[in-house]
Amino acid sequence: MIELRGLSKSFGSKQVLDGIDLTLAEGESLVVIGGSGTGKSVLLRCILGLETPDAGQIMWRGAPLAKQRDAFMQGFGMLFQNAALFDSLPIWRNVAFRLLRRMPKGQARDVAVAKLARVGLGPEVADLYPAALSGGMRKRAGLARAIADDPRVIFFDEPTTGLDPIRAAAINALIREIVDETGATAITITHDMTSVRAIGDRVALLDRGRIRWQGTVAEMDAAPDQYLQDFIAGRARLSYAGG
């Protein structure tokens, strides 16, 4: 579905991505982990076209993504880190934001209400504004918007940030259910190991702009890479020399 070949990106003298090679199969849920500043969000932004790589290629279904950008953008969904709802729009309009460009208002509202129901929010939420919702409800509304157009590729940027453990577990379970039900291909950016285990089929660890380790979630705990094991366990080190 998606393949990255030698992807590199710098900002000034800082090399953020340094020759990333990564393949994502159709229907697979990939979780990208790594410390702050390791390039996780930049990787996502390059795929979405928000940043232009300095080198390398991004392939989609075997052809350069740059040549199919319009088609790709029509078939993806995105859950932003802080939900990124439009404060001035009621929830149903947030969810139906893309739908309103191609279907009547009443039909778009019906779809939005159905998607809200799918993430556990009742029809009474539809006409509320984001300020009236709790953090967990806003995240659910953001998830409803991400799946509103039945995308084939969904991106999740730190989906549980700012949520307590119970609400975070609920969001993780919802994401896993939706990915399984729809067969969508998913890329999740997170540092939350609970999310990794709940959402992922495969894990890629970014370190200093490169893929340091990748494998299945089942293989992760037994992997010999010490940095990966430190990351999983949350063991802090003042410095890390590799190895």
Buried (B, 14 or more C-beta within 10 A) or exposed (E): BBBBBEBBBBEEEEBBBBBBEBBBEEBBBBBBBBBEEBBBBBBBBBBBEEBEBBEBBBBBEEEEBBEEBEEBEEEBBBBBBEBBBEEEBBBBBBBBBBBBEEBEEEEBBBBBBEBBBBBBBEEEBBEBBBEEBEBBBBBBBBBBBBBBBEBBBBBBBBBBBBBEEEBBBBBBEBBBEBBEEBEBBBBBBBBBBEBBBBBBBBBBBBBBBBBBBBBEBEEBEEBEBEBBBEBBEEEEEEEEEEE
